[in-house]
Amino acid sequence: MARPIAETLILYGDDALRFIERAQQVESLTPEQRRANLRALEERVANSKHKIEFCW
C-alpha cells in the first residue's frame, strides 16, 4: 500500500522571494555545450567502470 503524501510547505516572505528568483534562473545551454557535457559524462562513466569492482 502506498504511503500518504506529506503536505507541501507554503513559503512566505524572503523564502518565497528567494524561491521565485531561483526558479527563474534557468541555465540555457547551447546544443554544443550539451553534447560536450554528455561526452564528458560518458568518459567519466567509462573510466569509473575500470575502477569499480562489482560482486554479484
mmCIF entry with sequence, helices, sheets and N, C-alpha, C, O atoms, coordinates in Angstrom:
data_MODEL
# 
_entry.id   MODEL 
# 
_entity.id                         1 
_entity.type                       polymer 
_entity.pdbx_number_of_molecules   1 
# 
_entity_poly.entity_id                      1 
_entity_poly.type                           'polypeptide(L)' 
_entity_poly.nstd_linkage                   no 
_entity_poly.nstd_monomer                   no 
_entity_poly.pdbx_seq_one_letter_code       MARPIAETLILYGDDALRFIERAQQVESLTPEQRRANLRALEERVANSKHKIEFCW 
_entity_poly.pdbx_seq_one_letter_code_can   MARPIAETLILYGDDALRFIERAQQVESLTPEQRRANLRALEERVANSKHKIEFCW 
_entity_poly.pdbx_strand_id                 A 
# 
loop_
_entity_poly_seq.entity_id 
_entity_poly_seq.num 
_entity_poly_seq.mon_id 
_entity_poly_seq.hetero 
1 1  MET n 
1 2  ALA n 
1 3  ARG n 
1 4  PRO n 
1 5  ILE n 
1 6  ALA n 
1 7  GLU n 
1 8  THR n 
1 9  LEU n 
1 10 ILE n 
1 11 LEU n 
1 12 TYR n 
1 13 GLY n 
1 14 ASP n 
1 15 ASP n 
1 16 ALA n 
1 17 LEU n 
1 18 ARG n 
1 19 PHE n 
1 20 ILE n 
1 21 GLU n 
1 22 ARG n 
1 23 ALA n 
1 24 GLN n 
1 25 GLN n 
1 26 VAL n 
1 27 GLU n 
1 28 SER n 
1 29 LEU n 
1 30 THR n 
1 31 PRO n 
1 32 GLU n 
1 33 GLN n 
1 34 ARG n 
1 35 ARG n 
1 36 ALA n 
1 37 ASN n 
1 38 LEU n 
1 39 ARG n 
1 40 ALA n 
1 41 LEU n 
1 42 GLU n 
1 43 GLU n 
1 44 ARG n 
1 45 VAL n 
1 46 ALA n 
1 47 ASN n 
1 48 SER n 
1 49 LYS n 
1 50 HIS n 
1 51 LYS n 
1 52 ILE n 
1 53 GLU n 
1 54 PHE n 
1 55 CYS n 
1 56 TRP n 
# 
_struct_asym.id          A 
_struct_asym.entity_id   1 
# 
loop_
_struct_conf.conf_type_id 
_struct_conf.id 
_struct_conf.pdbx_PDB_helix_id 
_struct_conf.beg_label_comp_id 
_struct_conf.beg_label_asym_id 
_struct_conf.beg_label_seq_id 
_struct_conf.pdbx_beg_PDB_ins_code 
_struct_conf.end_label_comp_id 
_struct_conf.end_label_asym_id 
_struct_conf.end_label_seq_id 
_struct_conf.pdbx_end_PDB_ins_code 
_struct_conf.beg_auth_comp_id 
_struct_conf.beg_auth_asym_id 
_struct_conf.beg_auth_seq_id 
_struct_conf.end_auth_comp_id 
_struct_conf.end_auth_asym_id 
_struct_conf.end_auth_seq_id 
_struct_conf.pdbx_PDB_helix_class 
_struct_conf.details 
_struct_conf.pdbx_PDB_helix_length 
HELX_P HELX_P1 AA1 GLY A 13 ? GLN A 24 ? GLY A 13 GLN A 24 1 ? 12 
HELX_P HELX_P2 AA2 PRO A 31 ? LYS A 51 ? PRO A 31 LYS A 51 1 ? 21 
# 
_struct_conf_type.id          HELX_P 
_struct_conf_type.criteria    ? 
_struct_conf_type.reference   ? 
# 
loop_
_atom_site.group_PDB 
_atom_site.id 
_atom_site.type_symbol 
_atom_site.label_atom_id 
_atom_site.label_alt_id 
_atom_site.label_comp_id 
_atom_site.label_asym_id 
_atom_site.label_entity_id 
_atom_site.label_seq_id 
_atom_site.pdbx_PDB_ins_code 
_atom_site.Cartn_x 
_atom_site.Cartn_y 
_atom_site.Cartn_z 
_atom_site.occupancy 
_atom_site.B_iso_or_equiv 
_atom_site.pdbx_formal_charge 
_atom_site.auth_seq_id 
_atom_site.auth_comp_id 
_atom_site.auth_asym_id 
_atom_site.auth_atom_id 
_atom_site.pdbx_PDB_model_num 
ATOM 1   N N  . MET A 1 1  ? 0.836  -1.166  0.000   1.00 0.00 ? 1  MET A N  1 
ATOM 2   C CA . MET A 1 1  ? 0.000  0.000   0.000   1.00 0.00 ? 1  MET A CA 1 
ATOM 3   C C  . MET A 1 1  ? 0.890  1.241   0.000   1.00 0.00 ? 1  MET A C  1 
ATOM 4   O O  . MET A 1 1  ? 1.941  1.250   0.641   1.00 0.00 ? 1  MET A O  1 
ATOM 5   N N  . ALA A 1 2  ? 0.487  2.263   -0.697  1.00 0.00 ? 2  ALA A N  1 
ATOM 6   C CA . ALA A 1 2  ? 1.287  3.481   -0.818  1.00 0.00 ? 2  ALA A CA 1 
ATOM 7   C C  . ALA A 1 2  ? 1.219  4.313   0.454   1.00 0.00 ? 2  ALA A C  1 
ATOM 8   O O  . ALA A 1 2  ? 0.231  4.303   1.189   1.00 0.00 ? 2  ALA A O  1 
ATOM 9   N N  . ARG A 1 3  ? 2.305  5.029   0.677   1.00 0.00 ? 3  ARG A N  1 
ATOM 10  C CA . ARG A 1 3  ? 2.341  5.938   1.824   1.00 0.00 ? 3  ARG A CA 1 
ATOM 11  C C  . ARG A 1 3  ? 1.591  7.218   1.483   1.00 0.00 ? 3  ARG A C  1 
ATOM 12  O O  . ARG A 1 3  ? 1.537  7.610   0.317   1.00 0.00 ? 3  ARG A O  1 
ATOM 13  N N  . PRO A 1 4  ? 1.017  7.868   2.475   1.00 0.00 ? 4  PRO A N  1 
ATOM 14  C CA . PRO A 1 4  ? 0.345  9.135   2.198   1.00 0.00 ? 4  PRO A CA 1 
ATOM 15  C C  . PRO A 1 4  ? 1.376  10.207  1.821   1.00 0.00 ? 4  PRO A C  1 
ATOM 16  O O  . PRO A 1 4  ? 2.509  10.188  2.301   1.00 0.00 ? 4  PRO A O  1 
ATOM 17  N N  . ILE A 1 5  ? 0.975  11.113  0.978   1.00 0.00 ? 5  ILE A N  1 
ATOM 18  C CA . ILE A 1 5  ? 1.848  12.197  0.550   1.00 0.00 ? 5  ILE A CA 1 
ATOM 19  C C  . ILE A 1 5  ? 1.891  13.257  1.631   1.00 0.00 ? 5  ILE A C  1 
ATOM 20  O O  . ILE A 1 5  ? 0.854  13.684  2.139   1.00 0.00 ? 5  ILE A O  1 
ATOM 21  N N  . ALA A 1 6  ? 3.107  13.682  1.984   1.00 0.00 ? 6  ALA A N  1 
ATOM 22  C CA . ALA A 1 6  ? 3.263  14.703  3.021   1.00 0.00 ? 6  ALA A CA 1 
ATOM 23  C C  . ALA A 1 6  ? 2.805  16.052  2.488   1.00 0.00 ? 6  ALA A C  1 
ATOM 24  O O  . ALA A 1 6  ? 2.847  16.308  1.285   1.00 0.00 ? 6  ALA A O  1 
ATOM 25  N N  . GLU A 1 7  ? 2.376  16.890  3.384   1.00 0.00 ? 7  GLU A N  1 
ATOM 26  C CA . GLU A 1 7  ? 1.928  18.217  2.988   1.00 0.00 ? 7  GLU A CA 1 
ATOM 27  C C  . GLU A 1 7  ? 3.086  19.030  2.449   1.00 0.00 ? 7  GLU A C  1 
ATOM 28  O O  . GLU A 1 7  ? 4.210  18.922  2.940   1.00 0.00 ? 7  GLU A O  1 
ATOM 29  N N  . THR A 1 8  ? 2.816  19.838  1.446   1.00 0.00 ? 8  THR A N  1 
ATOM 30  C CA . THR A 1 8  ? 3.818  20.735  0.880   1.00 0.00 ? 8  THR A CA 1 
ATOM 31  C C  . THR A 1 8  ? 3.839  22.017  1.690   1.00 0.00 ? 8  THR A C  1 
ATOM 32  O O  . THR A 1 8  ? 2.799  22.603  1.991   1.00 0.00 ? 8  THR A O  1 
ATOM 33  N N  . LEU A 1 9  ? 5.044  22.437  2.035   1.00 0.00 ? 9  LEU A N  1 
ATOM 34  C CA . LEU A 1 9  ? 5.172  23.664  2.813   1.00 0.00 ? 9  LEU A CA 1 
ATOM 35  C C  . LEU A 1 9  ? 4.786  24.870  1.970   1.00 0.00 ? 9  LEU A C  1 
ATOM 36  O O  . LEU A 1 9  ? 4.997  24.886  0.757   1.00 0.00 ? 9  LEU A O  1 
ATOM 37  N N  . ILE A 1 10 ? 4.226  25.865  2.614   1.00 0.00 ? 10 ILE A N  1 
ATOM 38  C CA . ILE A 1 10 ? 3.898  27.124  1.952   1.00 0.00 ? 10 ILE A CA 1 
ATOM 39  C C  . ILE A 1 10 ? 4.973  28.121  2.348   1.00 0.00 ? 10 ILE A C  1 
ATOM 40  O O  . ILE A 1 10 ? 5.231  28.337  3.532   1.00 0.00 ? 10 ILE A O  1 
ATOM 41  N N  . LEU A 1 11 ? 5.596  28.724  1.344   1.00 0.00 ? 11 LEU A N  1 
ATOM 42  C CA . LEU A 1 11 ? 6.682  29.663  1.605   1.00 0.00 ? 11 LEU A CA 1 
ATOM 43  C C  . LEU A 1 11 ? 6.140  31.076  1.722   1.00 0.00 ? 11 LEU A C  1 
ATOM 44  O O  . LEU A 1 11 ? 5.250  31.480  0.974   1.00 0.00 ? 11 LEU A O  1 
ATOM 45  N N  . TYR A 1 12 ? 6.683  31.812  2.663   1.00 0.00 ? 12 TYR A N  1 
ATOM 46  C CA . TYR A 1 12 ? 6.288  33.189  2.884   1.00 0.00 ? 12 TYR A CA 1 
ATOM 47  C C  . TYR A 1 12 ? 7.528  34.075  2.931   1.00 0.00 ? 12 TYR A C  1 
ATOM 48  O O  . TYR A 1 12 ? 8.628  33.595  3.202   1.00 0.00 ? 12 TYR A O  1 
ATOM 49  N N  . GLY A 1 13 ? 7.350  35.354  2.669   1.00 0.00 ? 13 GLY A N  1 
ATOM 50  C CA . GLY A 1 13 ? 8.393  36.353  2.869   1.00 0.00 ? 13 GLY A CA 1 
ATOM 51  C C  . GLY A 1 13 ? 9.631  36.121  2.025   1.00 0.00 ? 13 GLY A C  1 
ATOM 52  O O  . GLY A 1 13 ? 9.543  35.844  0.829   1.00 0.00 ? 13 GLY A O  1 
ATOM 53  N N  . ASP A 1 14 ? 10.801 36.241  2.674   1.00 0.00 ? 14 ASP A N  1 
ATOM 54  C CA . ASP A 1 14 ? 12.081 36.122  1.979   1.00 0.00 ? 14 ASP A CA 1 
ATOM 55  C C  . ASP A 1 14 ? 12.264 34.746  1.346   1.00 0.00 ? 14 ASP A C  1 
ATOM 56  O O  . ASP A 1 14 ? 12.848 34.635  0.268   1.00 0.00 ? 14 ASP A O  1 
ATOM 57  N N  . ASP A 1 15 ? 11.777 33.711  1.998   1.00 0.00 ? 15 ASP A N  1 
ATOM 58  C CA . ASP A 1 15 ? 11.900 32.360  1.440   1.00 0.00 ? 15 ASP A CA 1 
ATOM 59  C C  . ASP A 1 15 ? 11.155 32.254  0.120   1.00 0.00 ? 15 ASP A C  1 
ATOM 60  O O  . ASP A 1 15 ? 11.656 31.659  -0.834  1.00 0.00 ? 15 ASP A O  1 
ATOM 61  N N  . ALA A 1 16 ? 9.969  32.824  0.064   1.00 0.00 ? 16 ALA A N  1 
ATOM 62  C CA . ALA A 1 16 ? 9.175  32.777  -1.164  1.00 0.00 ? 16 ALA A CA 1 
ATOM 63  C C  . ALA A 1 16 ? 9.857  33.569  -2.280  1.00 0.00 ? 16 ALA A C  1 
ATOM 64  O O  . ALA A 1 16 ? 9.900  33.122  -3.426  1.00 0.00 ? 16 ALA A O  1 
ATOM 65  N N  . LEU A 1 17 ? 10.383 34.731  -1.947  1.00 0.00 ? 17 LEU A N  1 
ATOM 66  C CA . LEU A 1 17 ? 11.067 35.549  -2.953  1.00 0.00 ? 17 LEU A CA 1 
ATOM 67  C C  . LEU A 1 17 ? 12.319 34.844  -3.477  1.00 0.00 ? 17 LEU A C  1 
ATOM 68  O O  . LEU A 1 17 ? 12.587 34.854  -4.678  1.00 0.00 ? 17 LEU A O  1 
ATOM 69  N N  . ARG A 1 18 ? 13.070 34.243  -2.579  1.00 0.00 ? 18 ARG A N  1 
ATOM 70  C CA . ARG A 1 18 ? 14.271 33.502  -2.976  1.00 0.00 ? 18 ARG A CA 1 
ATOM 71  C C  . ARG A 1 18 ? 13.912 32.333  -3.886  1.00 0.00 ? 18 ARG A C  1 
ATOM 72  O O  . ARG A 1 18 ? 14.605 32.069  -4.868  1.00 0.00 ? 18 ARG A O  1 
ATOM 73  N N  . PHE A 1 19 ? 12.833 31.635  -3.560  1.00 0.00 ? 19 PHE A N  1 
ATOM 74  C CA . PHE A 1 19 ? 12.385 30.512  -4.384  1.00 0.00 ? 19 PHE A CA 1 
ATOM 75  C C  . PHE A 1 19 ? 12.034 30.988  -5.787  1.00 0.00 ? 19 PHE A C  1 
ATOM 76  O O  . PHE A 1 19 ? 12.431 30.356  -6.766  1.00 0.00 ? 19 PHE A O  1 
ATOM 77  N N  . ILE A 1 20 ? 11.306 32.077  -5.902  1.00 0.00 ? 20 ILE A N  1 
ATOM 78  C CA . ILE A 1 20 ? 10.903 32.614  -7.207  1.00 0.00 ? 20 ILE A CA 1 
ATOM 79  C C  . ILE A 1 20 ? 12.127 33.025  -8.007  1.00 0.00 ? 20 ILE A C  1 
ATOM 80  O O  . ILE A 1 20 ? 12.211 32.734  -9.201  1.00 0.00 ? 20 ILE A O  1 
ATOM 81  N N  . GLU A 1 21 ? 13.077 33.697  -7.368  1.00 0.00 ? 21 GLU A N  1 
ATOM 82  C CA . GLU A 1 21 ? 14.286 34.125  -8.071  1.00 0.00 ? 21 GLU A CA 1 
ATOM 83  C C  . GLU A 1 21 ? 15.063 32.936  -8.608  1.00 0.00 ? 21 GLU A C  1 
ATOM 84  O O  . GLU A 1 21 ? 15.497 32.945  -9.760  1.00 0.00 ? 21 GLU A O  1 
ATOM 85  N N  . ARG A 1 22 ? 15.241 31.922  -7.788  1.00 0.00 ? 22 ARG A N  1 
ATOM 86  C CA . ARG A 1 22 ? 16.000 30.739  -8.214  1.00 0.00 ? 22 ARG A CA 1 
ATOM 87  C C  . ARG A 1 22 ? 15.262 29.956  -9.286  1.00 0.00 ? 22 ARG A C  1 
ATOM 88  O O  . ARG A 1 22 ? 15.896 29.365  -10.160 1.00 0.00 ? 22 ARG A O  1 
ATOM 89  N N  . ALA A 1 23 ? 13.943 29.938  -9.239  1.00 0.00 ? 23 ALA A N  1 
ATOM 90  C CA . ALA A 1 23 ? 13.162 29.232  -10.251 1.00 0.00 ? 23 ALA A CA 1 
ATOM 91  C C  . ALA A 1 23 ? 13.286 29.908  -11.610 1.00 0.00 ? 23 ALA A C  1 
ATOM 92  O O  . ALA A 1 23 ? 13.185 29.247  -12.644 1.00 0.00 ? 23 ALA A O  1 
ATOM 93  N N  . GLN A 1 24 ? 13.502 31.208  -11.615 1.00 0.00 ? 24 GLN A N  1 
ATOM 94  C CA . GLN A 1 24 ? 13.620 31.940  -12.871 1.00 0.00 ? 24 GLN A CA 1 
ATOM 95  C C  . GLN A 1 24 ? 15.033 31.916  -13.433 1.00 0.00 ? 24 GLN A C  1 
ATOM 96  O O  . GLN A 1 24 ? 15.228 32.267  -14.597 1.00 0.00 ? 24 GLN A O  1 
ATOM 97  N N  . GLN A 1 25 ? 16.012 31.518  -12.654 1.00 0.00 ? 25 GLN A N  1 
ATOM 98  C CA . GLN A 1 25 ? 17.399 31.471  -13.105 1.00 0.00 ? 25 GLN A CA 1 
ATOM 99  C C  . GLN A 1 25 ? 17.701 30.095  -13.694 1.00 0.00 ? 25 GLN A C  1 
ATOM 100 O O  . GLN A 1 25 ? 18.379 29.276  -13.074 1.00 0.00 ? 25 GLN A O  1 
ATOM 101 N N  . VAL A 1 26 ? 17.194 29.858  -14.882 1.00 0.00 ? 26 VAL A N  1 
ATOM 102 C CA . VAL A 1 26 ? 17.382 28.583  -15.553 1.00 0.00 ? 26 VAL A CA 1 
ATOM 103 C C  . VAL A 1 26 ? 18.596 28.696  -16.463 1.00 0.00 ? 26 VAL A C  1 
ATOM 104 O O  . VAL A 1 26 ? 18.738 29.664  -17.210 1.00 0.00 ? 26 VAL A O  1 
ATOM 105 N N  . GLU A 1 27 ? 19.470 27.693  -16.394 1.00 0.00 ? 27 GLU A N  1 
ATOM 106 C CA . GLU A 1 27 ? 20.639 27.696  -17.261 1.00 0.00 ? 27 GLU A CA 1 
ATOM 107 C C  . GLU A 1 27 ? 20.214 27.322  -18.671 1.00 0.00 ? 27 GLU A C  1 
ATOM 108 O O  . GLU A 1 27 ? 19.522 26.327  -18.883 1.00 0.00 ? 27 GLU A O  1 
ATOM 109 N N  . SER A 1 28 ? 20.635 28.132  -19.624 1.00 0.00 ? 28 SER A N  1 
ATOM 110 C CA . SER A 1 28 ? 20.366 27.836  -21.019 1.00 0.00 ? 28 SER A CA 1 
ATOM 111 C C  . SER A 1 28 ? 21.671 27.395  -21.669 1.00 0.00 ? 28 SER A C  1 
ATOM 112 O O  . SER A 1 28 ? 22.600 28.189  -21.816 1.00 0.00 ? 28 SER A O  1 
ATOM 113 N N  . LEU A 1 29 ? 21.736 26.144  -22.051 1.00 0.00 ? 29 LEU A N  1 
ATOM 114 C CA . LEU A 1 29 ? 22.925 25.611  -22.685 1.00 0.00 ? 29 LEU A CA 1 
ATOM 115 C C  . LEU A 1 29 ? 22.698 25.486  -24.180 1.00 0.00 ? 29 LEU A C  1 
ATOM 116 O O  . LEU A 1 29 ? 21.599 25.164  -24.631 1.00 0.00 ? 29 LEU A O  1 
ATOM 117 N N  . THR A 1 30 ? 23.740 25.743  -24.933 1.00 0.00 ? 30 THR A N  1 
ATOM 118 C CA . THR A 1 30 ? 23.650 25.559  -26.381 1.00 0.00 ? 30 THR A CA 1 
ATOM 119 C C  . THR A 1 30 ? 23.720 24.068  -26.673 1.00 0.00 ? 30 THR A C  1 
ATOM 120 O O  . THR A 1 30 ? 24.185 23.301  -25.830 1.00 0.00 ? 30 THR A O  1 
ATOM 121 N N  . PRO A 1 31 ? 23.272 23.643  -27.843 1.00 0.00 ? 31 PRO A N  1 
ATOM 122 C CA . PRO A 1 31 ? 23.376 22.215  -28.187 1.00 0.00 ? 31 PRO A CA 1 
ATOM 123 C C  . PRO A 1 31 ? 24.820 21.706  -28.135 1.00 0.00 ? 31 PRO A C  1 
ATOM 124 O O  . PRO A 1 31 ? 25.059 20.553  -27.778 1.00 0.00 ? 31 PRO A O  1 
ATOM 125 N N  . GLU A 1 32 ? 25.782 22.564  -28.491 1.00 0.00 ? 32 GLU A N  1 
ATOM 126 C CA . GLU A 1 32 ? 27.190 22.151  -28.444 1.00 0.00 ? 32 GLU A CA 1 
ATOM 127 C C  . GLU A 1 32 ? 27.627 21.899  -26.995 1.00 0.00 ? 32 GLU A C  1 
ATOM 128 O O  . GLU A 1 32 ? 28.344 20.938  -26.716 1.00 0.00 ? 32 GLU A O  1 
ATOM 129 N N  . GLN A 1 33 ? 27.188 22.773  -26.077 1.00 0.00 ? 33 GLN A N  1 
ATOM 130 C CA . GLN A 1 33 ? 27.527 22.590  -24.665 1.00 0.00 ? 33 GLN A CA 1 
ATOM 131 C C  . GLN A 1 33 ? 26.889 21.318  -24.120 1.00 0.00 ? 33 GLN A C  1 
ATOM 132 O O  . GLN A 1 33 ? 27.508 20.596  -23.338 1.00 0.00 ? 33 GLN A O  1 
ATOM 133 N N  . ARG A 1 34 ? 25.668 21.045  -24.525 1.00 0.00 ? 34 ARG A N  1 
ATOM 134 C CA . ARG A 1 34 ? 25.002 19.821  -24.067 1.00 0.00 ? 34 ARG A CA 1 
ATOM 135 C C  . ARG A 1 34 ? 25.741 18.582  -24.564 1.00 0.00 ? 34 ARG A C  1 
ATOM 136 O O  . ARG A 1 34 ? 25.925 17.625  -23.812 1.00 0.00 ? 34 ARG A O  1 
ATOM 137 N N  . ARG A 1 35 ? 26.170 18.597  -25.843 1.00 0.00 ? 35 ARG A N  1 
ATOM 138 C CA . ARG A 1 35 ? 26.918 17.463  -26.390 1.00 0.00 ? 35 ARG A CA 1 
ATOM 139 C C  . ARG A 1 35 ? 28.247 17.298  -25.658 1.00 0.00 ? 35 ARG A C  1 
ATOM 140 O O  . ARG A 1 35 ? 28.653 16.178  -25.349 1.00 0.00 ? 35 ARG A O  1 
ATOM 141 N N  . ALA A 1 36 ? 28.928 18.421  -25.380 1.00 0.00 ? 36 ALA A N  1 
ATOM 142 C CA . ALA A 1 36 ? 30.203 18.357  -24.660 1.00 0.00 ? 36 ALA A CA 1 
ATOM 143 C C  . ALA A 1 36 ? 29.989 17.786  -23.259 1.00 0.00 ? 36 ALA A C  1 
ATOM 144 O O  . ALA A 1 36 ? 30.786 16.969  -22.800 1.00 0.00 ? 36 ALA A O  1 
ATOM 145 N N  . ASN A 1 37 ? 28.929 18.203  -22.577 1.00 0.00 ? 37 ASN A N  1 
ATOM 146 C CA . ASN A 1 37 ? 28.622 17.673  -21.239 1.00 0.00 ? 37 ASN A CA 1 
ATOM 147 C C  . ASN A 1 37 ? 28.342 16.179  -21.304 1.00 0.00 ? 37 ASN A C  1 
ATOM 148 O O  . ASN A 1 37 ? 28.790 15.425  -20.441 1.00 0.00 ? 37 ASN A O  1 
ATOM 149 N N  . LEU A 1 38 ? 27.605 15.747  -22.319 1.00 0.00 ? 38 LEU A N  1 
ATOM 150 C CA . LEU A 1 38 ? 27.284 14.332  -22.466 1.00 0.00 ? 38 LEU A CA 1 
ATOM 151 C C  . LEU A 1 38 ? 28.544 13.517  -22.724 1.00 0.00 ? 38 LEU A C  1 
ATOM 152 O O  . LEU A 1 38 ? 28.725 12.448  -22.140 1.00 0.00 ? 38 LEU A O  1 
ATOM 153 N N  . ARG A 1 39 ? 29.423 14.021  -23.606 1.00 0.00 ? 39 ARG A N  1 
ATOM 154 C CA . ARG A 1 39 ? 30.686 13.316  -23.885 1.00 0.00 ? 39 ARG A CA 1 
ATOM 155 C C  . ARG A 1 39 ? 31.531 13.200  -22.619 1.00 0.00 ? 39 ARG A C  1 
ATOM 156 O O  . ARG A 1 39 ? 32.087 12.138  -22.339 1.00 0.00 ? 39 ARG A O  1 
ATOM 157 N N  . ALA A 1 40 ? 31.630 14.281  -21.859 1.00 0.00 ? 40 ALA A N  1 
ATOM 158 C CA . ALA A 1 40 ? 32.414 14.265  -20.619 1.00 0.00 ? 40 ALA A CA 1 
ATOM 159 C C  . ALA A 1 40 ? 31.826 13.267  -19.621 1.00 0.00 ? 40 ALA A C  1 
ATOM 160 O O  . ALA A 1 40 ? 32.568 12.548  -18.953 1.00 0.00 ? 40 ALA A O  1 
ATOM 161 N N  . LEU A 1 41 ? 30.511 13.222  -19.519 1.00 0.00 ? 41 LEU A N  1 
ATOM 162 C CA . LEU A 1 41 ? 29.854 12.278  -18.616 1.00 0.00 ? 41 LEU A CA 1 
ATOM 163 C C  . LEU A 1 41 ? 30.124 10.847  -19.050 1.00 0.00 ? 41 LEU A C  1 
ATOM 164 O O  . LEU A 1 41 ? 30.438 9.997   -18.217 1.00 0.00 ? 41 LEU A O  1 
ATOM 165 N N  . GLU A 1 42 ? 30.003 10.571  -20.347 1.00 0.00 ? 42 GLU A N  1 
ATOM 166 C CA . GLU A 1 42 ? 30.249 9.212   -20.845 1.00 0.00 ? 42 GLU A CA 1 
ATOM 167 C C  . GLU A 1 42 ? 31.684 8.784   -20.584 1.00 0.00 ? 42 GLU A C  1 
ATOM 168 O O  . GLU A 1 42 ? 31.935 7.626   -20.253 1.00 0.00 ? 42 GLU A O  1 
ATOM 169 N N  . GLU A 1 43 ? 32.636 9.717   -20.733 1.00 0.00 ? 43 GLU A N  1 
ATOM 170 C CA . GLU A 1 43 ? 34.043 9.399   -20.450 1.00 0.00 ? 43 GLU A CA 1 
ATOM 171 C C  . GLU A 1 43 ? 34.239 9.077   -18.968 1.00 0.00 ? 43 GLU A C  1 
ATOM 172 O O  . GLU A 1 43 ? 34.938 8.124   -18.626 1.00 0.00 ? 43 GLU A O  1 
ATOM 173 N N  . ARG A 1 44 ? 33.621 9.871   -18.088 1.00 0.00 ? 44 ARG A N  1 
ATOM 174 C CA . ARG A 1 44 ? 33.756 9.618   -16.652 1.00 0.00 ? 44 ARG A CA 1 
ATOM 175 C C  . ARG A 1 44 ? 33.149 8.276   -16.269 1.00 0.00 ? 44 ARG A C  1 
ATOM 176 O O  . ARG A 1 44 ? 33.699 7.561   -15.431 1.00 0.00 ? 44 ARG A O  1 
ATOM 177 N N  . VAL A 1 45 ? 32.025 7.933   -16.874 1.00 0.00 ? 45 VAL A N  1 
ATOM 178 C CA . VAL A 1 45 ? 31.387 6.645   -16.576 1.00 0.00 ? 45 VAL A CA 1 
ATOM 179 C C  . VAL A 1 45 ? 32.269 5.507   -17.062 1.00 0.00 ? 45 VAL A C  1 
ATOM 180 O O  . VAL A 1 45 ? 32.455 4.520   -16.351 1.00 0.00 ? 45 VAL A O  1 
ATOM 181 N N  . ALA A 1 46 ? 32.820 5.636   -18.277 1.00 0.00 ? 46 ALA A N  1 
ATOM 182 C CA . ALA A 1 46 ? 33.694 4.596   -18.815 1.00 0.00 ? 46 ALA A CA 1 
ATOM 183 C C  . ALA A 1 46 ? 34.934 4.427   -17.942 1.00 0.00 ? 46 ALA A C  1 
ATOM 184 O O  . ALA A 1 46 ? 35.359 3.300   -17.690 1.00 0.00 ? 46 ALA A O  1 
ATOM 185 N N  . ASN A 1 47 ? 35.517 5.525   -17.480 1.00 0.00 ? 47 ASN A N  1 
ATOM 186 C CA . ASN A 1 47 ? 36.701 5.445   -16.626 1.00 0.00 ? 47 ASN A CA 1 
ATOM 187 C C  . ASN A 1 47 ? 36.374 4.854   -15.266 1.00 0.00 ? 47 ASN A C  1 
ATOM 188 O O  . ASN A 1 47 ? 37.190 4.131   -14.694 1.00 0.00 ? 47 ASN A O  1 
ATOM 189 N N  . SER A 1 48 ? 35.198 5.148   -14.741 1.00 0.00 ? 48 SER A N  1 
ATOM 190 C CA . SER A 1 48 ? 34.850 4.633   -13.417 1.00 0.00 ? 48 SER A CA 1 
ATOM 191 C C  . SER A 1 48 ? 34.591 3.135   -13.453 1.00 0.00 ? 48 SER A C  1 
ATOM 192 O O  . SER A 1 48 ? 34.763 2.460   -12.438 1.00 0.00 ? 48 SER A O  1 
ATOM 193 N N  . LYS A 1 49 ? 34.184 2.602   -14.596 1.00 0.00 ? 49 LYS A N  1 
ATOM 194 C CA . LYS A 1 49 ? 33.932 1.159   -14.705 1.00 0.00 ? 49 LYS A CA 1 
ATOM 195 C C  . LYS A 1 49 ? 35.215 0.371   -14.494 1.00 0.00 ? 49 LYS A C  1 
ATOM 196 O O  . LYS A 1 49 ? 35.166 -0.771  -14.037 1.00 0.00 ? 49 LYS A O  1 
ATOM 197 N N  . HIS A 1 50 ? 36.365 0.958   -14.819 1.00 0.00 ? 50 HIS A N  1 
ATOM 198 C CA . HIS A 1 50 ? 37.623 0.276   -14.641 1.00 0.00 ? 50 HIS A CA 1 
ATOM 199 C C  . HIS A 1 50 ? 38.071 0.276   -13.184 1.00 0.00 ? 50 HIS A C  1 
ATOM 200 O O  . HIS A 1 50 ? 38.869 -0.571  -12.782 1.00 0.00 ? 50 HIS A O  1 
ATOM 201 N N  . LYS A 1 51 ? 37.572 1.206   -12.400 1.00 0.00 ? 51 LYS A N  1 
ATOM 202 C CA . LYS A 1 51 ? 37.995 1.365   -11.015 1.00 0.00 ? 51 LYS A CA 1 
ATOM 203 C C  . LYS A 1 51 ? 37.082 0.655   -10.027 1.00 0.00 ? 51 LYS A C  1 
ATOM 204 O O  . LYS A 1 51 ? 37.482 0.409   -8.889  1.00 0.00 ? 51 LYS A O  1 
ATOM 205 N N  . ILE A 1 52 ? 35.864 0.323   -10.438 1.00 0.00 ? 52 ILE A N  1 
ATOM 206 C CA . ILE A 1 52 ? 34.884 -0.260  -9.525  1.00 0.00 ? 52 ILE A CA 1 
ATOM 207 C C  . ILE A 1 52 ? 34.774 -1.758  -9.786  1.00 0.00 ? 52 ILE A C  1 
ATOM 208 O O  . ILE A 1 52 ? 34.624 -2.187  -10.930 1.00 0.00 ? 52 ILE A O  1 
ATOM 209 N N  . GLU A 1 53 ? 34.848 -2.545  -8.723  1.00 0.00 ? 53 GLU A N  1 
ATOM 210 C CA . GLU A 1 53 ? 34.652 -3.978  -8.850  1.00 0.00 ? 53 GLU A CA 1 
ATOM 211 C C  . GLU A 1 53 ? 33.234 -4.326  -8.433  1.00 0.00 ? 53 GLU A C  1 
ATOM 212 O O  . GLU A 1 53 ? 32.771 -3.930  -7.364  1.00 0.00 ? 53 GLU A O  1 
ATOM 213 N N  . PHE A 1 54 ? 32.562 -5.061  -9.280  1.00 0.00 ? 54 PHE A N  1 
ATOM 214 C CA . PHE A 1 54 ? 31.199 -5.483  -8.986  1.00 0.00 ? 54 PHE A CA 1 
ATOM 215 C C  . PHE A 1 54 ? 31.199 -6.928  -8.541  1.00 0.00 ? 54 PHE A C  1 
ATOM 216 O O  . PHE A 1 54 ? 31.798 -7.784  -9.191  1.00 0.00 ? 54 PHE A O  1 
ATOM 217 N N  . CYS A 1 55 ? 30.540 -7.199  -7.454  1.00 0.00 ? 55 CYS A N  1 
ATOM 218 C CA . CYS A 1 55 ? 30.413 -8.562  -6.939  1.00 0.00 ? 55 CYS A CA 1 
ATOM 219 C C  . CYS A 1 55 ? 28.945 -8.950  -6.999  1.00 0.00 ? 55 CYS A C  1 
ATOM 220 O O  . CYS A 1 55 ? 28.109 -8.350  -6.324  1.00 0.00 ? 55 CYS A O  1 
ATOM 221 N N  . TRP A 1 56 ? 28.641 -9.928  -7.788  1.00 0.00 ? 56 TRP A N  1 
ATOM 222 C CA . TRP A 1 56 ? 27.239 -10.347 -7.925  1.00 0.00 ? 56 TRP A CA 1 
ATOM 223 C C  . TRP A 1 56 ? 26.998 -11.549 -7.123  1.00 0.00 ? 56 TRP A C  1 
ATOM 224 O O  . TRP A 1 56 ? 25.879 -12.063 -7.102  1.00 0.00 ? 56 TRP A O  1 
# 
